Amino acid sequence: MDIKAKIDEVVNKVKSDKGFAEKFQKEPIKAVEEVLGVDLPDDAIKNIVDGVKAKVNVDGIMGKIGGLFGGNK
């Protein structure tokens, strides 16, 4: 699995789908599994979740999705 590609895929979905962004905020592991289409151990998914959160912050879309991560991660 190309983790970087999966992170980019989830980031694009967070950016383009407000409902998914809200789901990612509430249940990030389940949201990522939904995009991946597989049920992986939470430890494996956590790396992708952390990568998505970092990329969302770097891309500067925090304000566009309503402070999804509380501005402190």
N, C-alpha and C positions, 0 to 999 in steps of 0.2 A: 504494500500500500504506500503510495506517495503521500506522505503526511502533509508536505507543503501544499500540494495540489488540493488535498481535502480541506485544509485550513482556508485556502483561497475560495473554494467552493462554498464553504459555510459563511465566510465573510460576505461574499456576494449575495447570498440569500438573506443575511441579516440586513444588508444595505437596501435590498430591493423589496423586502416583504415585512411590513410592520408587524403583522401577526406572528411571523416566525421570530422576529426580533424580541417580541414580548415573551414568546415561549422560551427562547434562548436565555432570557433574563431569569425566568422562573425555574426552568429545568434544563440547564445547559447540556447535561449529559444525554438526556432523552432527545433533545433537539438535534444534537450532533448525530446520534444514532439514526434518527429519522433521515437525515441527509445522506448518511453513508449507506443506509439500507441494511445494516448489520447490527447485531447485538454483541458488542465487545465488552470485556471487563472494564469497569469504571476507571481503573488505573490507566488503561490504554487511551480511553476517550479523554481523560483529564488533560493529557498533553495537547490534544487538538483544541480543547476548550481554552486552555491557557494561551495557545497560539492565536486563536480567534480574538480573544480579549485584547491581546497585545496589538494585533493588527488593526482592530477597530480603533483603538486609542491612537495609534500612529497615523492612521488615515484621517483623523480629525473629524469623525462623524458622530462623536459623542452627543453633541447638541442636537443633531438631526434625529436621533433616536431617543431623545428624552432622557439623557443621562443614564442610559441603560446599565452602566456598571458603577454608578454612584461617584464617578470621577476619582476614585482612589485605587484603581487597579490598572 
